[in-house]
Amino acid sequence: MNWQKNVILAAIGVVVWLLVVRWTDFEAQFESLPVADQQSQIPVEQLYNESAPSISTLPVLVDDRPQLTKLLVDNQKTVTITTDVIKVTIDTLGGDVVETQLLQNLDKMADEGGQPISILTRSSGNEFIAESGLIGANGTDTAAGRPVFSTTANTYELADGQQGLEVDFVYNQGGIEIIKRFEFKAAQYQIGIRYIIRNLSSEPWLATFFGQFRRDSHQPETDSSTGMKPFLGAAIREQDKNYSKYDFSDIDDKTVKTSLQGGWLAFVQHYFVSAWVPPQDEKNSFSLRKLQGNDIYLMAVTGEKINVSPGQTGEYKVDLYVGPKNQDVLQELSEYLDLTIDYGFLWMLAKPIFAALQIIQGFLGNWGWSIIILTILIKILLYPLSAASLKSMAKMRTLQPEMARIKELYGDDRQKAGQEQMALFKKHRVNPLGGCFPMLLQMPVFIALYWVLSESVEIRHSPWIIWIQDLSAKDPLFILPLIMGASMFLMQKLQPAPTDPMQAKVFQLMPVVFTFFFMMFPAGLVLYWTVNNLLSILQQWYVNRQIAAAVK
């Protein structure tokens, strides 16, 4: 977790602390006030099911030997397949996917010279590849070596108007013809890998599919996000948990294993995900481990045995996804895979917020204006809670002169001053705590929206107006943060000042502190907070006028 995420959490903590302090001040003065004592217990779930059958031990492949890696790379042939959304490089040795470029997702804005993002890569100092093969009795991938496939060409391209493309990698194993077919579809990041085994021999053929991500611990260059430190690591579905995530440190000293029907294995980074999705109607085994003595992590899946009788043809199909975290696509690909879009502990609130934002954007065609409309809708939805808070603060504001008189009259006698203030509140039917709880209840909405704006790839590099050309990046001119700070200052002027001098000073500094904090956060989040502040000012001004007129 980086300092920017800590900053916003600290800022939220300050707001909550100030509310709690004001509450406890009155509570300490009057013992008759009820005290709520609520406890919440978080169940501790077992991360690894010891009863699960052990995963088949994968062989130590040739390229697991660091001393041979450079020699192999220099002598291997690669095949390139290009569609409308992805460019894939496949090594003929083993048929591994060694590089993927997302053609419609740039590392920077297009006018800044942005280039397609590489997710899988095999380069100097960076290694992240998707290996796959056949192991077991008649498997082609062993510690002794791996198959060298042949193809009809070195480059393939999905033509305009073409809906799909199939590329066959062929290997002859004695009397066995093995076709490793890569299937691509237009506008999709999903790669189908189909093994076709034609047993032309007189003996049965038996093997097991394996797929694994082989990766070092380098940080993706694309993770230049502000406001948060996104999760980087492996994620799997386990028997008793739909979404379990492990960063590199979690698997440094232990191997994680599980086995279940269906399931998936993913490597998660900000905005993008790479995932193996084996057959969902079969039992599959998954493991996460680190190669001893190397900065290499292996995240593997093995399927059920493939048995092909003499004279028969057998098939095995698995999906490899390398692309953006599109919620609808991931959900369709495999159950719970969409949880890799990590909305945090408030996901049950964040999902409907994002769904609403998507609907609005579908009409407006602009994510910036959609955020503004969503903010207005949230304000309207929470108005009953906000109204109670605003009325309480407005009444408190009208009583400020009388409260100041009481404080001056009783001086250092805080207990007597508190009693007189409480009598004053009772006389005018004012609850000094009335504004606290509604404000606290709005906090989950803000936190959920924070994660939505930070995790949604749809908003990445999305423009709003004039100077805001990327809502996922900070405001280049800092105009929005300055407006936000000014709105916080104005909002404080419409609210009653804390009676405690220390609290009053903290409140005065908050607009300045928040302004500097928000200069480093995504413009989309600052836009939400600014609009929310402006709407709160209008509400508070209107309520203040109503209360003032009623008092007269």
N, C-alpha and C positions, 0 to 999 in steps of 0.2 A: 504494500500500500504506500503510495507516494505522498509527498507533503500536501499536494493540492487536494486530494481526497480528505486528508486529515483536517485541512483548513475548513472545508465546508461543513464537515461533521462537527468540528469545534465551534463554528459559528452557530450552527443549529443548537448545539449544546448550551451556548451562552444564552440564546433566546429562551430555551427551556428553563435554564437555571434562574434567570431573572424572573420568570413567571412563578417558579416554585418558591423563590425567596420571598416574593411579595405575598404569596399564599401563607408561607410558614410564619411570616411576621405577624399576621393577624391571628394565626393559629396559636402561636406562643402566648399571645396576650389574652386569649379567651379559651379556656380549657373546655368549654361547652361545645365548641365546634367539633363536628364529627371528623374522625380520622379514618381514611380508607386504607386498609392494609390488604393489598392484593399480592398474591404470589403466583408466579407462572413458572412452570417446570417444563424444561425442554427435554424430551426423551432422548436418551443416548442410544443411538442405533449402531449396531455392529457393522463395521466397514467391510469386513471380509467374512464370508460364511465358510467356516472351517469344514462343514459337512459337504461342500460342493466337490464334485469329482475333480481330480487333478488334471490340469491341462496337458495335452500331449507336448512332450519336450521338443522344441524346434531344433533342428540341427544348427551347428555353428557354420554358417555359410561362409563361402570363400571371402566375401567382402566384409566379414566380421573380423578379418585379420588385418589390422591397421597397416602392417608393413607391405601388404599387397595392393592396397587401395589405389595408389597412384598408377601402378603398372596396368591394372585392369582398366581404369578410366582412359588411359592413353590409347588402349588397343580395342576399345569397344565401339560398336556402331550404334547410332541412335536413329530413331524414326520420329518424325514430327507430324502431328495431326492438328489441323487448325479448323475450328468452327467459328460461328459468329460471336461467341462469347468467351471461348477458351482456346489456348494453344498448349498442347501437351507434347512432351518429349518422352519417348519410351526407349529404354535400353534393350537391344536385342539379346543381351546376356541376362537371362532370367525373365525378360519381359516386364521389368520394373518401371514404374512411372517416376522419372527422375527430375522433371521440371514441369510446372504448370504456370501459365501466365493468364491472368484474368483480364481480357481485352477491354471490358467495359468498366473496370475498376482501376483507376489510376492512383499512383502514390501521392500525386499532387494535382492541383487544378490543371485543366488542360492548357489554359493560357499561361501557366507557370512552367510549362515544359513537362507535364506529368507523363509518366510511362506506366505501361501495364504492370500491375502488382504480381510479383512472383510469390506463390505460396510454397509449393514444393520446389526444392532447389538442390543442386549438387554442384557446389562451387568451392573455391578455396576459402576455408574458414567457416563455411556454412553448409550443413548437411541436413536435409529433411526430404526423404524419399519414401515412396510407397512400394514396398516389396511384396511380391506374391508368388506362390508356386505350389508344387505338389510334393508332399513328404510321405513317408511311410514305406510299406513293402515294395511297391513299384514306383515310388515317387521319383521325380526328375531332379529334385533339389536336395542335395546331400552335402555333407562336410567335404566331400571330395570334389565337388564342382556343381555347376548349374547349367541348364540347357542353353544353347545358343539358337535362337529362333531365326527363321528366314521370313522375309516379306517380299512382295512384288515391287515395292518402291520405297524410297527413303522419305518421301513427303506425301501427305494426303491433305485435301482441303474440302470442306463442305461447301458445295456450290450454292450460289444464290437461288433461293426457291426450293432447295433440297431439304427434306425434313429429317433425314438421318444418314449416318455414315457408319460402315462397318469395316474394320481393318483386322485382317487375320495374321497372326504370328504362328508359323508352322514349325513343328519339331517332330522328327521321326525317331522313335525309341524302339529299335528293332522292328518287330511287327506291329508296333503301336503307332498310330498317327495321332498327334496331339495338336489341336488348334486352340490357341489362346486368342479369343476374339474380343476386340475392344469395340464397344457400341456407343456411338454418340448421337445425340438428338439436337436439333436446332433450339437455340435459346435456353439450353439446359447445361448445368455444370456437373450433372450426374454422369458418371462413366460406368457403363455396364461391362463387366469382365466375365466372359463366358468360356469355360473350358469344354471343349468337345473332344472326347476320347473315343477313337475308332479302333476297337480291338480286332485286329486282323490275324492275331496269333491263335494258337490252340490252347492257351492257358488263361485263366481269369486274371484280371488286372485289378489291383487294389492300391488306393492311395488316399490321402487326406489333403484338402486345401488348407493353406495358411496365407494370411495377409497380415502385414505389419507395417507400421510407421517406424522408420529408423531416423532418429533425430538427435542432434546435439542441443545444447542448452542456450544457443544464441537467441537474442531478442530480435523479433521481426522489425525490420526497418520501417514498416508501415505503421507501427504503433507510435505515432506522434501525437496522440490524443492529449487533450488538456482536461483538467478537472478530475481525473480518476486514473488509477492504475488498473487496467483491465486484467482479468485472469489469463494466465498463460500456462497451459498444461493439458494433461489428459483427462478425459471424461468417459465414463462407461455407465451402462445400465446394469444394475446388480439385482440379485434375486429379491431382496427386501428393500430396495431403494431404486427409484426410477432414474435418479440422476446423482452420480457420485463423481466428484472431481478431485484430481490429484496433481499438485504441482511437482516440479522436479525434486524438491527436497523430500516429498512424501515417499518417493520410490528410490531414493539414493541408497538406502540400507535394507530395503525389503522388497519382495516381489508380491504384487497384488494379483490374486487369481479369483475368478468366478466362472460359473457355468450356468446357462439358462436357455430356455427356448427363445429363439429370436435374438433380441438384443442388438447392440451396436457398440462401436468403439470410435472415439473422436479425439482429435487434438484441437483445442480451442484457443483462439487468439482474438484480439479486438476486431470486431466486425466480420471475421471470417472463421470458417471451420472446415476441417478435413475429417472425413468419417468413412470407416468401413462398415457396410451394412450387409451381413450375411443373410442367407435364407431365413425368413421369419417363422417358417413352419418346422424348422429343425433345431436341435439342441447344439449350441455353439459354446466354445470355451474362450475365455479372454484372459490376458495376462499383461502386466506392466512391470518392467524390470530395467535395470541399468547394467550395462556391460562393465564388469569389474576392470578397473584400471583405465577406463576410457570415459570420455565425455559423450557417451552414446547411450540413448534410451531406446528401448524396443517396446512397442505397444502392439500386441499381436492378438489375432483371432484365428482359431482353427474350427473347421466345421466337422460334420459327420463324415464317415468313410464313404468313398466313392468306389463302388464295385461294378466292374464291367465284365460281363461274361464273354467268352470267345465268340467272335462273329457279331457282336453287338456294339452299339454306340451309346455312350453315356455322356451326360451333361451336368455341369455345375455352374450356377450363376451367382455372382456377388456384385454389389454396387460399391463404387468408390465415388464419394462426393468431395469435391474441392471447390469451394466457392463462398459467396457471401452468406451471412446468417439470415436467410429469408424464412420467416416463421412458417408460412404456408407450405413452402417446398419441403422443409425439414420435417414438418408434421406428417406430410403425406409419405415421405420416404420411409420413416420408421416411427413407431409410437414412442413418444417422449424425447425424440431427438431434438425437437424444438426447444427443450429446456437448456440447450447449449447457449441460447440467447438468455443470458443470466440477468434477470431482473431483481435478483436479491430476495430477501425474505418477504418482500411485499409484492411478489409476482402475481398474486391473486388480484391485486389492485392495479398493477402495472399493465397487465394484459388487456383488460377492457379499456384502459386509457389509450393504449396504442391502437386498439381496434377503432375507437372513436376518432383518433387522430387520422388514421388511414381513410376513414369514410369522408371526413371533412376535406382531406387533401384530394380525394377523388373528384370532388366538386370544384375546388378552387385551383388545383394544379400547382400550389405553392405551399411548401411546408412552413414558411414563416407566418403567412396569414392564417394557416391552419392552427398553428400554436396559439395565435391571438384569439381565434374563435373558440378553441378548446378552453383557454383560460377564462373567457367570458362564461362559457357553459358551466365550468366548474364553480365559478363564483355564484352563478344563479342557483346551482344545485345545493351549495353549502350556505345559501343566504340565511335560512332559518337559524343556523348556528352563528353565523357572522353577525346577524342582527342583534342577537342577545349580547354578544361581546361589544358591539358598537354602542348600543344603548347604555350598557353598564359604564363604559368609558366616558360617554357623553355626560351622564349624570355625575360621575366622579369629577369631571372637569368643572361643572357648575358649582361644585362644593369646594373647590380648591381654596377660595378666600377664607371660608369658614374653617377648613382644616388647618390652614396656615395660622389663623387666630388661635386655635386650640393648642397648636404646637408652641406658639410663642407664650401663651398663658401658662402652660405647665412646664415648660423648659425641659429639664433633664428627667422629669418623672414620666418615663415612657409608658409605664403601666396605666397611670391615670389618663395620659393623653390618648392611649389606645382605647380605654373605656369610653371616653367622651366621643371619640371618633366613631366607635361602634354605635353609640346612642344616636349620633347624627345620621349614620347610614340607616338605622332602623326607622328613624323618624321620616326620612325621605324615601324609604323602601328601596335602598340601594344595596346590592350585594357586591362587596369589594372583590370577591373572587369570581364574579360572573363572567368576566372577560378571559379568564385563564383557560378554562377547560375547552371552550370552543376553539380557541387558538391552537391548543395542543392537538385537538382532533383533526385540524387541517394539516398538521405536520406529515402524516402518512401520505397524503396526496402529493405534497411537494417532493418527498423522498422518492415515491414511485415514479413520478414524472421525471425526476432527475435521472433515474436509471433508464427510463424509456428513451430520453433524448441522448443519453450516453451510449446505449447499446444498439440502437436501431440503425442498421446500415443504410436504410432508405433515406435517412436524413444526412448521411455523410456526403460532403461536398455539395449540399443543396443550397442554392442562393435564396435570398429574400429580396432586398431592395438595394439599389445604388451601391453603397460601400460594403454591405454584408453579402458576400458571394459564397460563403461557406458557413452554414449554421452550426457545423460540428467543430469549427475552429473559433478561436477568440476573435473578438471585434478588433480589426486592425487599427482602427482610429480611436478605440475606447469610448465611443460616443454613448453606446448603450449602458456601460457601467456607470458613466457620469450621470446619465439620466436616472438610472436606478438609485444612485446615491442621493441625488437631489429629491427623488420621490420619498425615500426613507426619511430624510430630514423634514420634509413638509408633513409627512404622516405623523411624525413625532410631535410637531407643533399643534396638531389637531387632537392629540391625546393628552390625558392628564400626566403631569410630570411625577415621577416617584418622589415620595416624601423623604426617603433616605438619601442623603447627599452623595454617598458612594454610588448607589444605584443610578442616580441622576447623571453622574459623570460618565458611567459606563454607557448609558443610553445615548448621551450626546456624542460619544466616540463611535458608536456602532455604524452610522452612515459612512463615515470616513473609512473605517476598517473594512466594511463590506464592499465599498467601492474598489479598494485595492485588491481584495480577494477576487472579486468578479471580473477584474481585468484579465485574469488568466483562465477563465472558464469559457466553455463553448457559448457562442452567441445565442444559440437556441434557448439555452437555459437562462441566460441573462434576460432574453426577451420575455420569457414567461414571468420571471420574477418582477420585471419592470412593469409589465401590463397588470399583473396582480396588485402591485403597489398602487398604481394609478386608479384602478377600480376601487381599492380600499379607501383611497383618499376621497373619491366621489361619495362613497357610501358614508364615510365618517362625517364629511361635511354636511351631507343631507340630514343625517341623524342628529348632529350637533344643533342644526338650525331648528329641528323639530323639538328637541328637548329644551333649548333656550326659549322658544316661543311658549312652551307649556309652563315653564317656570315663571315667566312674566305674567 
